[in-house]
Amino acid sequence: MLFFHHRTAHVDRRQRILIAAGVVCVLVIGFALLPLPGAIWRPPLQTPITVTDREGRLLFSARQTNFGAQAPIAFEEIPTHIRDGLVAMEDRGFYGHPGVSIRGVARASQQNLRSGRVISGGSTLTQQLVRIRLNPKRRSVSYKLREMYLALKVDALFSKEEILEQYLNSVYFGHQAYGLRSAAQTYFGKEPGELSIAESALLIGVVQSPVSLDPFKNRAGAIARRDRVLNAWVETGVITAEDAEQARNESLRLAPDRVDILAPHFVFWALEQAGEDVAPGAELRTTLDLTLQQEIERIVDHRLLELAEKNATSAAVVVLDAKNGDILTMIGSADYFDALHDGAVNVAIAARQPGSALKPFTYALALAGGDTAATTVADTEVQLLTEEGNPYTPRNYDYDLHGLVRYREALANSYNIAAVKVLEKVGVQRFMEFLRRAGITTLTRDPEFYGLALTLGSGEVRLLELAEAYGIFPRGGVTLHTRTFLDEPVVPGDTILDPRVAWIISNILSDASARLPEFGEGTPLSVPPHRVAAKTGTTRNARDNWVVGYTSDRIVGVWVGNADNTPMKGTSGVTGAGPIFRDAMAAALRGMPPADFPRPAGMSTIAICPLSGKLPTSECSRTMQEVFVAGTEPTEPDDIYRRVPIDRRNGLLANASCPEEFVEQRTFTLFPADVRSWARENGFREPPVQVSPLCGGVAEGLPDVARDTLHITQPQPGDSYLLDPLIPDENEQITLEARAGTAIHTVEWLVDDVLVGTGTAPDFRIRWRPIAGVHRIVARTVDQAASVQILVENGVSR
């Protein structure tokens, strides 16, 4: 029994040894044969997406979530003090251990046991390389064991030099810089071989915590860490104490903290349009013309220097190809990197008030409804009611009135009152629907919110969308869809406007003679020898200047102002955005032959009387040519110029009873009722309303403007007014008017029992500069008086 037991024990021991040896063999074979994960053996390319212009010129290397600048460097190119210094700081046993440091593991284990969680791994440089390549989401105990195993395998398969090279090409240094070469370029604008000892030590120190030790944001922390690195280098003999002292005294000169990027606003817009599914290393070839972009950037810089005294600090410009919608230029501000003036804000896609830049769409809709460029509208003072029932008195930019004007005059000179009346005729709801079809997406409120002031810019639009919407005019009423990438299909537009109406709008906006009264000669809206149509926009609060214009080939939109909405001083669309527009349009058209807007079929040109827009008569001393959609030409003769029989003895009306030798025919002007006051003030002669007592009888066929009783026609009882703090005091006036019998020639006006002026027949008009309060207004003659009470309130500055 004893012998048998001894033999069995001997066999068991031998079996255990064989089993153990087998396990060891399996482990050794497994260690040797199991391949490294692809992420370590063949790490995925961290290649940025490249954004280029239409010619393939690089605009930006766009880094994805974990991607950054990564420029490989060979081991031989890495300065010795950096290689040795990295080992001294991060893994002094690097050349002696097999990829894992037993001493480091023991020390880390004690720290982890004391804390109850994994806070340290005793990681060697080899383990750190494995971690960089695997990029684990969390560091558990099982992961640490796998990391150690893979580090042993990496150390067995690669030389120490190869591991160091891979590490220094992969480790993250912050600011999207992966690897030593990219870090040297990012922080110092140098190649690694050009770095000083102080600069090298700073980079090695940043590796420990790239975010918290970012020298651009935590200069003191980065320098403190650099000094610790220098101490470690002295301790290990990498550098001398003298080298370290000199390095500590070296001033830190960082490269500018700027992203290497061209056309930044456009690039970030393009990346946003591309979405998140773009593959690493892909090239996004955009529609941008870099040469044109950079030329217009220089134009903006130059022109803004001239506007500095006007408190204009920024500008935005877009240039579109009118044929296919390509975005050729996008400038979102004067300087993307100018934090003081919110340069990173892309005003090309920001919603801002466009001022009068929406007026062409108002008139286009009116013409589409049957009106013509010769249709007239009274640009005279009017008080309209808002949806809330409050009185609204639109004013022209020059605070003047212009009487009866044709649509051509009104649009070319950007008269506000006329535009509001045209929109009242068209309807705000229809106007908004038309703008949306043209490409404007920002007008999302109810029509009541914007009201009739929408044509003056009470809503907010984006410069890019507004330029896109203007595309319906050079494209014969067909909408334009912008294109950002060359591989995008050109989207055909929808026809939303009669091409003949689109042509007439272009003809008006390019008519330099039509805008002479308001803008004068030589405006920046003209770009000879090209036929350019353009419209300005100026917000009432002087926060935004606009010009949008086009030829048959190019559309240019310009905004000038301040990104933070600070008002400018004494600028308008012409003086602010105008010079940039002219220069930008000239640049966009360089090398292109001049071209007119192709005139569509189905149009006619006839002579009209300019004052009425109707057919000329013998009394109309001057005529002009106007274009019409066939079938909309005027058919009525001019009715403003009137030949009236006058008793030349006293200048009063003559009738059939007057002796023939005292009667002569004289030409007068008789405007519609809402323009007569303006006409009298501006020197137009109305026919007399009294019949000569030397003739007897009555005159027939002339309007009767006589009234028996004195009464105030403006303002109405109970009217309320809101003083606008943005309008100069001398232009903030209320018109007082009255009617009386023909025997009354003058009326005195009193406000709160104080005489403020005397008005003369027939409307006794004066203008009174109001102050806040409740006021009693009285019109009086020798034997008559009339009164109304009104309210004037102070407005709030916006």
WOGIQUI-V205937 format. One record per run of one state. SS is the DSSP state (~ for helix, > for strand, _ for the rest). FROM is the first residue (numbers start at 1). TO is the last residue. If there is no record, write none. Layout:
# WOGIQUI-V205937
ss=<SS & SS>
from=<FROM & FROM>
to=<TO & TO>
This chain:
# WOGIQUI-V205937
ss=<_ & ~ & _ & ~ & _ & > & _ & > & _ & > & _ & ~ & _ & ~ & _ & ~ & _ & ~ & _ & ~ & _ & ~ & _ & > & _ & > & _ & ~ & _ & ~ & _ & ~ & _ & ~ & _ & ~ & _ & ~ & _ & > & _ & ~ & _ & ~ & _ & > & _ & > & _ & ~ & _ & > & _ & ~ & _ & > & _ & > & _ & > & _ & > & ~ & _ & ~ & _ & ~ & _ & ~ & _ & > & ~ & _ & > & _ & > & _ & > & _ & > & _ & ~ & _ & ~ & _ & > & _ & > & _ & > & _ & > & _ & > & _ & ~ & _ & > & _ & > & _ & > & _ & > & _ & > & _ & > & _ & ~ & > & _ & ~ & _ & > & _ & > & _ & > & _ & ~ & _ & > & _ & > & _ & > & _ & > & _ & > & _ & > & _>
from=<1 & 2 & 34 & 38 & 42 & 49 & 53 & 58 & 63 & 69 & 71 & 75 & 78 & 80 & 91 & 102 & 116 & 125 & 135 & 141 & 158 & 160 & 171 & 172 & 173 & 177 & 179 & 180 & 189 & 192 & 195 & 197 & 207 & 219 & 236 & 241 & 250 & 264 & 275 & 283 & 287 & 290 & 307 & 308 & 311 & 314 & 322 & 326 & 332 & 339 & 342 & 351 & 354 & 355 & 369 & 376 & 380 & 384 & 386 & 391 & 393 & 403 & 407 & 413 & 416 & 427 & 428 & 439 & 447 & 457 & 460 & 463 & 475 & 478 & 479 & 483 & 484 & 485 & 486 & 495 & 496 & 499 & 510 & 516 & 520 & 527 & 528 & 530 & 531 & 533 & 539 & 544 & 551 & 554 & 562 & 573 & 589 & 603 & 610 & 615 & 616 & 623 & 630 & 637 & 638 & 641 & 648 & 652 & 654 & 660 & 663 & 670 & 673 & 682 & 691 & 692 & 711 & 715 & 720 & 724 & 729 & 732 & 734 & 740 & 746 & 752 & 754 & 761 & 766 & 769 & 773 & 781 & 785 & 795>
to=<1 & 33 & 37 & 41 & 48 & 52 & 57 & 62 & 68 & 70 & 74 & 77 & 79 & 90 & 101 & 115 & 124 & 134 & 140 & 157 & 159 & 170 & 171 & 172 & 176 & 178 & 179 & 188 & 191 & 194 & 196 & 206 & 218 & 235 & 240 & 249 & 263 & 274 & 282 & 286 & 289 & 306 & 307 & 310 & 313 & 321 & 325 & 331 & 338 & 341 & 350 & 353 & 354 & 368 & 375 & 379 & 383 & 385 & 390 & 392 & 402 & 406 & 412 & 415 & 426 & 427 & 438 & 446 & 456 & 459 & 462 & 474 & 477 & 478 & 482 & 483 & 484 & 485 & 494 & 495 & 498 & 509 & 515 & 519 & 526 & 527 & 529 & 530 & 532 & 538 & 543 & 550 & 553 & 561 & 572 & 588 & 602 & 609 & 614 & 615 & 622 & 629 & 636 & 637 & 640 & 647 & 651 & 653 & 659 & 662 & 669 & 672 & 681 & 690 & 691 & 710 & 714 & 719 & 723 & 728 & 731 & 733 & 739 & 745 & 751 & 753 & 760 & 765 & 768 & 772 & 780 & 784 & 794 & 798>
